Each structure stands twice: as C-alpha cells, then as structure tokens.
Amino acid sequence: MNRHSCRRRLSLKASGVIFALCIAFSSCTSQYGLNVPGQSRIIIKNLSIEYYNVAEAYAENKNYAKAAEYYKLAMRDKALYLQAYYKMGRSYALAKDWDKAYDVYADLLQRDKDNTDLKLSLIYIKAMKGDVDEALRDYQALFERFPNNQTVLENYISLLVETGKGELAEKQLAVLKTTFPDSKLISTLAPKIAELVDNMDTASFKEQEPEENASSDKKPL
C-alpha cells in the first residue's frame, strides 16, 4: 500500500469513527428525550480511544504532524491525557515543530522535575530551536550534576561536534573514554572530533602564515 492510499485510509477511518459515535450518542439521547447518566463521559472516552488509535497509526506511518493533531484530540479523556500529551509533544519534535515541542516538554518537566530523560529531550529541542549556547551550558550543568550518566555526556559531546567546537569536544571525549570506555559512540565521535581539530589547526596556521612571510621579507635596518 502506498503512502497516499494509507493516508486516505486513515482519514476515512477517522471520519467513520466520529460519525459512528455521533450517531450512537444521538440515538441514546433522542430515543427517550433525555440523557443517560454517564453517557457523555462514555462517548468521550470511546471517541478519545479511537482518536488515540488513529494517532498511533499516523505516527507509525511517520506522519507526525497529523499524529499530533489526533493525540491532542485524545487528551479529552482524563485516563489518556498524560500519555497522549507526551506523545503529542514527541510527534511535534519528530515533525521538527520545535516551538510546540518545547512548550510540551517544558510543561511535562514542570510536572516531573527530576526526570532526566525529559531534561535531555528539552535540551536537545532547545538546541534545535537555535538556542545552542544555552543548550551546551545545560548539558554541561546536567553532566556536572550526574557525572555517572553516560547518555548526558554522549549527548553533550554530540552537540559540541555538531556545532564545530572541536577542542572542547576533544576534552569531553577524553572524559568519555575514561569514564565510559564501553561507549559505542566513541568510535563514531573520535574521527569527527579529530577532523574538527585538524581543520582548526590548519585554519590557525593559514592565519599566521602571511604574518610570518611578511616579517621574513623585511630587510634588516
């Protein structure tokens, strides 16, 4: 099944679910001219579950922007609220909608202030938003607080590499080799850092070379 057919099928499923539940709700309220106690809550719960399932299908097909829309609709049910809220934020991030992703993760972290995974995600999103220097400071502070957390250091070094900070990345790589010698990222990061440092040395040499040549051309007085 191609992507277009899959999207069409998902849209039809979502529309069908909404229509069917609306008909069910209408029949329950109009048959006797009154609402059945708890019926509205049941309808919202069932509808939210279906929204959540549609969102999962969109996410599975990597249509993260659409998935976020349906996760948001699924949040109407209290039992699904936090789960759908988290997945909505994750979908925003995967869709590279960094501003919306940041708002969700910042709020989630307020609810769970000691969650290191949320802190790591928020720092990464901050970097993707363009706040690189602040993100690097946050990574450094987080590693100083959790020196035994391998993921924090790996993420910190990865961002240093991505932003071209070769010398600092080299220093942190030495820490990674000493503290976490089994890290699988060492073999990936090492050549990239070496290339960055070499390029920096070459650039520095080229900047100094004209001055040296100019001084050698001068005749002694």
Disulfide bonds with the S-S distance in Angstrom:
none
